[in-house]
Amino acid sequence: MSLWFLFLMIKSRFQLIGSFHVTAANKVSDLQSELSTSGII
């Protein structure tokens, strides 16, 4: 198990987590905008 392989695994794992956080944030903002247009917030 080389250090380079370990680095690539960690890097891809962080990219996956990062993209998940971005998607979750987008969903939350979409939900907030939908609620505000409905007049709930």
Biopython code that builds the backbone (N, CA, C, O; Angstrom):
import numpy as np
from Bio.PDB.StructureBuilder import StructureBuilder

atoms = [
    (1, "MET", "N", (0.860, -1.188, 0.000)),
    (1, "MET", "CA", (0.000, 0.000, 0.000)),
    (1, "MET", "C", (0.894, 1.235, 0.000)),
    (1, "MET", "O", (1.531, 1.568, 0.999)),
    (2, "SER", "N", (0.921, 1.894, -1.133)),
    (2, "SER", "CA", (1.809, 3.055, -1.248)),
    (2, "SER", "C", (1.151, 4.302, -0.682)),
    (2, "SER", "O", (-0.070, 4.372, -0.541)),
    (3, "LEU", "N", (1.973, 5.272, -0.364)),
    (3, "LEU", "CA", (1.488, 6.531, 0.193)),
    (3, "LEU", "C", (0.666, 7.282, -0.843)),
    (3, "LEU", "O", (-0.318, 7.937, -0.499)),
    (4, "TRP", "N", (1.062, 7.193, -2.112)),
    (4, "TRP", "CA", (0.347, 7.888, -3.188)),
    (4, "TRP", "C", (-1.074, 7.351, -3.330)),
    (4, "TRP", "O", (-2.020, 8.113, -3.530)),
    (5, "PHE", "N", (-1.209, 6.029, -3.225)),
    (5, "PHE", "CA", (-2.529, 5.417, -3.331)),
    (5, "PHE", "C", (-3.416, 5.866, -2.167)),
    (5, "PHE", "O", (-4.602, 6.144, -2.340)),
    (6, "LEU", "N", (-2.812, 5.929, -0.981)),
    (6, "LEU", "CA", (-3.545, 6.367, 0.199)),
    (6, "LEU", "C", (-3.995, 7.812, 0.028)),
    (6, "LEU", "O", (-5.119, 8.169, 0.381)),
    (7, "PHE", "N", (-3.105, 8.641, -0.518)),
    (7, "PHE", "CA", (-3.434, 10.049, -0.743)),
    (7, "PHE", "C", (-4.603, 10.183, -1.722)),
    (7, "PHE", "O", (-5.512, 10.985, -1.508)),
    (8, "LEU", "N", (-4.572, 9.400, -2.786)),
    (8, "LEU", "CA", (-5.649, 9.464, -3.778)),
    (8, "LEU", "C", (-6.980, 9.018, -3.181)),
    (8, "LEU", "O", (-8.029, 9.590, -3.479)),
    (9, "MET", "N", (-6.927, 7.993, -2.339)),
    (9, "MET", "CA", (-8.159, 7.522, -1.699)),
    (9, "MET", "C", (-8.760, 8.611, -0.807)),
    (9, "MET", "O", (-9.963, 8.872, -0.849)),
    (10, "ILE", "N", (-7.902, 9.241, 0.001)),
    (10, "ILE", "CA", (-8.368, 10.300, 0.902)),
    (10, "ILE", "C", (-8.905, 11.480, 0.097)),
    (10, "ILE", "O", (-9.922, 12.080, 0.447)),
    (11, "LYS", "N", (-8.199, 11.800, -0.989)),
    (11, "LYS", "CA", (-8.612, 12.933, -1.820)),
    (11, "LYS", "C", (-9.985, 12.676, -2.431)),
    (11, "LYS", "O", (-10.846, 13.554, -2.404)),
    (12, "SER", "N", (-10.195, 11.496, -2.974)),
    (12, "SER", "CA", (-11.485, 11.199, -3.595)),
    (12, "SER", "C", (-12.594, 11.136, -2.538)),
    (12, "SER", "O", (-13.739, 11.508, -2.797)),
    (13, "ARG", "N", (-12.235, 10.663, -1.360)),
    (13, "ARG", "CA", (-13.225, 10.611, -0.272)),
    (13, "ARG", "C", (-13.674, 12.017, 0.111)),
    (13, "ARG", "O", (-14.862, 12.263, 0.320)),
    (14, "PHE", "N", (-12.711, 12.939, 0.201)),
    (14, "PHE", "CA", (-13.047, 14.320, 0.550)),
    (14, "PHE", "C", (-13.848, 14.994, -0.564)),
    (14, "PHE", "O", (-14.738, 15.798, -0.288)),
    (15, "GLN", "N", (-13.535, 14.670, -1.819)),
    (15, "GLN", "CA", (-14.290, 15.245, -2.933)),
    (15, "GLN", "C", (-15.725, 14.758, -2.894)),
    (15, "GLN", "O", (-16.655, 15.513, -3.179)),
    (16, "LEU", "N", (-15.900, 13.498, -2.542)),
    (16, "LEU", "CA", (-17.238, 12.933, -2.441)),
    (16, "LEU", "C", (-18.028, 13.634, -1.335)),
    (16, "LEU", "O", (-19.188, 14.000, -1.525)),
    (17, "ILE", "N", (-17.382, 13.816, -0.170)),
    (17, "ILE", "CA", (-18.026, 14.495, 0.948)),
    (17, "ILE", "C", (-18.347, 15.938, 0.571)),
    (17, "ILE", "O", (-19.426, 16.445, 0.879)),
    (18, "GLY", "N", (-17.399, 16.593, -0.100)),
    (18, "GLY", "CA", (-17.602, 17.985, -0.496)),
    (18, "GLY", "C", (-18.783, 18.137, -1.443)),
    (18, "GLY", "O", (-19.605, 19.038, -1.275)),
    (19, "SER", "N", (-18.870, 17.263, -2.432)),
    (19, "SER", "CA", (-19.966, 17.365, -3.392)),
    (19, "SER", "C", (-21.292, 17.055, -2.705)),
    (19, "SER", "O", (-22.323, 17.622, -3.068)),
    (20, "PHE", "N", (-21.277, 16.162, -1.717)),
    (20, "PHE", "CA", (-22.504, 15.848, -0.986)),
    (20, "PHE", "C", (-22.970, 17.066, -0.197)),
    (20, "PHE", "O", (-24.163, 17.367, -0.157)),
    (21, "HIS", "N", (-22.008, 17.781, 0.443)),
    (21, "HIS", "CA", (-22.357, 18.969, 1.210)),
    (21, "HIS", "C", (-22.924, 20.055, 0.305)),
    (21, "HIS", "O", (-23.875, 20.743, 0.676)),
    (22, "VAL", "N", (-22.344, 20.208, -0.876)),
    (22, "VAL", "CA", (-22.835, 21.216, -1.826)),
    (22, "VAL", "C", (-24.269, 20.872, -2.247)),
    (22, "VAL", "O", (-25.128, 21.751, -2.318)),
    (23, "THR", "N", (-24.516, 19.598, -2.523)),
    (23, "THR", "CA", (-25.854, 19.187, -2.938)),
    (23, "THR", "C", (-26.859, 19.406, -1.806)),
    (23, "THR", "O", (-27.977, 19.862, -2.047)),
    (24, "ALA", "N", (-26.469, 19.087, -0.591)),
    (24, "ALA", "CA", (-27.357, 19.270, 0.554)),
    (24, "ALA", "C", (-27.657, 20.754, 0.764)),
    (24, "ALA", "O", (-28.795, 21.124, 1.054)),
    (25, "ALA", "N", (-26.639, 21.604, 0.618)),
    (25, "ALA", "CA", (-26.836, 23.040, 0.788)),
    (25, "ALA", "C", (-27.774, 23.576, -0.288)),
    (25, "ALA", "O", (-28.617, 24.429, -0.014)),
    (26, "ASN", "N", (-27.625, 23.077, -1.505)),
    (26, "ASN", "CA", (-28.504, 23.516, -2.594)),
    (26, "ASN", "C", (-29.944, 23.084, -2.326)),
    (26, "ASN", "O", (-30.878, 23.840, -2.591)),
    (27, "LYS", "N", (-30.125, 21.879, -1.807)),
    (27, "LYS", "CA", (-31.470, 21.402, -1.503)),
    (27, "LYS", "C", (-32.109, 22.252, -0.411)),
    (27, "LYS", "O", (-33.294, 22.578, -0.483)),
    (28, "VAL", "N", (-31.320, 22.610, 0.597)),
    (28, "VAL", "CA", (-31.840, 23.424, 1.694)),
    (28, "VAL", "C", (-32.247, 24.798, 1.188)),
    (28, "VAL", "O", (-33.311, 25.301, 1.549)),
    (29, "SER", "N", (-31.409, 25.413, 0.352)),
    (29, "SER", "CA", (-31.750, 26.743, -0.160)),
    (29, "SER", "C", (-32.962, 26.670, -1.092)),
    (29, "SER", "O", (-33.781, 27.589, -1.121)),
    (30, "ASP", "N", (-33.075, 25.581, -1.849)),
    (30, "ASP", "CA", (-34.252, 25.411, -2.700)),
    (30, "ASP", "C", (-35.514, 25.289, -1.843)),
    (30, "ASP", "O", (-36.553, 25.866, -2.162)),
    (31, "LEU", "N", (-35.406, 24.539, -0.767)),
    (31, "LEU", "CA", (-36.543, 24.363, 0.135)),
    (31, "LEU", "C", (-36.941, 25.693, 0.758)),
    (31, "LEU", "O", (-38.126, 26.015, 0.854)),
    (32, "GLN", "N", (-35.930, 26.473, 1.186)),
    (32, "GLN", "CA", (-36.224, 27.777, 1.789)),
    (32, "GLN", "C", (-36.899, 28.704, 0.788)),
    (32, "GLN", "O", (-37.835, 29.420, 1.141)),
    (33, "SER", "N", (-36.432, 28.698, -0.458)),
    (33, "SER", "CA", (-37.039, 29.582, -1.458)),
    (33, "SER", "C", (-38.471, 29.130, -1.765)),
    (33, "SER", "O", (-39.353, 29.962, -1.977)),
    (34, "GLU", "N", (-38.697, 27.832, -1.787)),
    (34, "GLU", "CA", (-40.056, 27.340, -2.026)),
    (34, "GLU", "C", (-40.987, 27.753, -0.893)),
    (34, "GLU", "O", (-42.123, 28.163, -1.131)),
    (35, "LEU", "N", (-40.500, 27.642, 0.337)),
    (35, "LEU", "CA", (-41.325, 28.012, 1.485)),
    (35, "LEU", "C", (-41.583, 29.514, 1.501)),
    (35, "LEU", "O", (-42.680, 29.952, 1.851)),
    (36, "SER", "N", (-40.579, 30.306, 1.125)),
    (36, "SER", "CA", (-40.776, 31.757, 1.152)),
    (36, "SER", "C", (-41.738, 32.189, 0.052)),
    (36, "SER", "O", (-42.497, 33.140, 0.244)),
    (37, "THR", "N", (-41.725, 31.512, -1.097)),
    (37, "THR", "CA", (-42.667, 31.868, -2.162)),
    (37, "THR", "C", (-44.075, 31.419, -1.782)),
    (37, "THR", "O", (-45.057, 31.991, -2.256)),
    (38, "SER", "N", (-44.178, 30.411, -0.941)),
    (38, "SER", "CA", (-45.492, 29.955, -0.485)),
    (38, "SER", "C", (-46.027, 30.876, 0.601)),
    (38, "SER", "O", (-47.210, 30.822, 0.937)),
    (39, "GLY", "N", (-45.151, 31.730, 1.156)),
    (39, "GLY", "CA", (-45.581, 32.666, 2.184)),
    (39, "GLY", "C", (-45.546, 32.071, 3.572)),
    (39, "GLY", "O", (-46.142, 32.627, 4.495)),
    (40, "ILE", "N", (-44.852, 30.936, 3.747)),
    (40, "ILE", "CA", (-44.791, 30.310, 5.067)),
    (40, "ILE", "C", (-43.755, 31.017, 5.930)),
    (40, "ILE", "O", (-43.974, 31.259, 7.117)),
    (41, "ILE", "N", (-42.615, 31.346, 5.307)),
    (41, "ILE", "CA", (-41.560, 32.030, 6.065)),
    (41, "ILE", "C", (-41.730, 33.534, 5.862)),
    (41, "ILE", "O", (-40.955, 34.322, 6.405)),
]
sb = StructureBuilder()
sb.init_structure("model")
sb.init_model(0)
sb.init_chain("A")
sb.init_seg("    ")
for serial, (resi, resn, name, xyz) in enumerate(atoms, 1):
    if name == "N":
        sb.init_residue(resn, " ", resi, " ")
    sb.init_atom(name, np.array(xyz, "f"), 0.0, 1.0, " ", f" {name:<3s}", serial, name[0])
structure = sb.get_structure()
